[in-house]
Amino acid sequence: MAIELEKAMRAHAQRQVNEGLPPRNPVSAGLQLLEPPPFPRLLVALTIVCGVVFVAGLLWELAQVPPAHILIVAFIIAIVFFRFRPRRR
């Protein structure tokens, strides 16, 4: 079925070219696909930082974990994350 449809589409395009009608180029006609704008990374980063600060505050108050220990664990997690993340080219 797909092969028949492809043949019909090619035949129709060939007829238009033979009749002198220029083939349509959707890019030149301005029919480009519009991708939605990406979600702002700064907002995501700020949300994550706020969540981490909230959890650290809970650990400090409820579990009586010293702030230095919380910071050490946070720095180790950040170092591991930034060291082993995939590189973009």
PyMOL commands that set and color helices and strands:
alter all, ss='L'
color gray80, all
select helices_A, chain A and resi 2-18+41-62+67-84
alter helices_A, ss='H'
color red, helices_A
deselect
rebuild
show_as cartoon
